[in-house]
Amino acid sequence: MKQQFSKADQTFVVTGIASYVNILTPRAAVEGAEPKYSMQIIIDKDDKKSLNAAEKGVEAAKQNSIGTFGGKIPSNLKLPFRDGDEERGDLPEYKNKMFANANSKKRPDIVDKKLEPLIDANDSYSGMVVRVKITAFGYSVNGNKGVGLALGNIQKIADGDPLGGSSRSAADDFEVYEESTADMLS
């Protein structure tokens, strides 16, 4: 018996590390493109709950988009989740991980683990641990067919090590400046 999927099955929640975070201000992926809110979610391969939810959501989007794909699911369908070991194995944050990009024209709500809104830009960064609501959807654009991910609301559940070699704040990078320190530089 073939499994039936509804549009609601395309929406799921995953837990992981946020990367390439543009969730407070939209950013254009390339010059001239429409600015969007976006982030990459990096999921540990041992997190079966998140990966199963993502797999079910992507499969639902594939089945519900057969009309978009021209009546059948193409064998070369582009899928959103990629293997970090295969594509970015030289970076430690991608070892034993899966990752995908999600974006939205609408700014997502961003809350902490107590559901309080996060409005300070220093609280939203690449490396934070988040839960993310995502909706998978099928697309067919200029001959390219695939499943994309729409970024929904975000819940920051823990701080993490900042990615990309940056620190979270200037206080992490500097010490108190005193005139005696300035004298040493002369």
N, C-alpha and C positions, 0 to 999 in steps of 0.2 A: 504494500500500500504506500503510495506516494505521500510524503509529509506535506501538509498544507501550511502555508505561512500567511499571516496577515500583515498589513502595513505596520502594525504595532510591533511585530516581531523584529523589525528592522532597527528598533531603538534599544540600546543596551548601555550598561555602565561598566567601565573598566577602571582598574587601579594601576597606577604606574608612576613613572618619573616624567615630569614635564620638561620638554626641551623646545628650543626655538620659540620661546613664548612671546606672542604678540596678542595678549588678551585684554589689555587696557586701552590700547590704541591700535586701530587697524593699520595694516601695512600691505603695500602692493608687492606681489611676488616678483614681478618684473616691471620695469618702467613702462608706464602707460596703462597697466592693468588696474582693475578696480581694487582699491584697498579692502582687505578683509581681516577679521580677527582670526588668529590661527595659533596652533601649537602642534608639536609632535608629542605623541605619547609612547613611552618606552615601557614595555611590559615584560616582566620576568617570565621565562618559559615554564617555570615551576608554578606560576599562578594559573592553575587550571580553571578556576572560576572565571577570571577575566577573559582568558583565551577562548573558553567554551562559549561565553556570552558573545564575544566578537565573531566567532565562527558562525554561530547561529544567526546573528544579525546580518552578516555578509551573505550567507546562504539565502536568507529571506529576501534580501535586496536583489539577488540574482534571479530568484524565482519570480518575484513580483515585477521584474523589469524585462521579462522576455519580450514583451511588445516593443520596448525601447530598443532592444537588441536586434529587432527584425524577425522575431518569431522563434528564435532559439538562442541558447547561451553559446556564444563563440568559444572555441577552444583556446583562443589567445586573449581571453578577457583579462584586463589589467585589474589586479586585486590590491586592496590598500595595505594589508599587513605584509611586512617584509622581514626577513631573517637577519638579525643584527650580526650573527656570526659570519654569514656569507657576504654581506654588503659592507659591514663596518667593523669587522673583527679586530682591526688594529686599534680600536678605541675601547678602553675598558668598560665604559658605560653601556656598550652594546653587546658585550659577551653574555651568552646565554639569554638573549632578549629578542623579542619581536618588537617592531615599531611601525607606526603609521602616522600620517599627517591628517589633521582635520581642520576645517575652516568654516567661517560663517560671515555673512554680511551683517548679522545682528550681534551686538556685544553680548557675550554670555554673562550671566550672573556668576560672581565669584564669592564664595563663602569659606569660612574656616570650619573646623570640625564641630563647632557649636552653632553653626549656621549664621554666624555674624558676618556681615558683608566685609570683604577685603577691599579697601580703597587705596591703601598706601602702595605705591609702585614697588617699594622695597620688599613687600610681602609676596609678590608674584614674580618668580624668576625661574630660569632653567635650572633644574635640579631639585625643585620642590616635589614632594610626594602628593599626588592628587587622585581623586576619583573624578571621572569625566563621563558625562552623558553624551552619547554619540548616536547619530542616526545614519545608517548606511543607505545609499541610494545608487541606482543604476544610471549610467549616462552613456550617450552616444554623441560625440562631438567631432566633426571633421574626420570621420572614419575611425576614430579611437573609441573603443567601447570598454567600459569597466565599471567598477564599483568605487564610489568616493565616500568620504565621511564628512558629515556635517557636525560641526562643533556645537555642543550644547553647554549646559551649565557645568561649573567646575567647583569642586570642594577640595580645598587644601587640607590634607590630613596630617602632614608633618613637614618639618624643614628637612632639607637634604643638602648634600654638598653641591655648591654651584658648579654648573658645567661650563666648559669652554675656558677654563683657567681664570675666570673672573671671581672676584669676591662679592659678597652681598652688600658691603658698605665701605665707605672711606675709612671708618674706624678700624676695619679689618686690615687696611693697607698701611696706615700711618700711625705714628705716635704723636703725642702732644708736642707742638712746635714751641720751642722756647728760644729766646734771643741767644742763649749760649750755644745752641745748636747752629744758629745762623752764623755765628762767629767762626765755627769750625769750617764752614763752607767757603769762607773768604780766602 
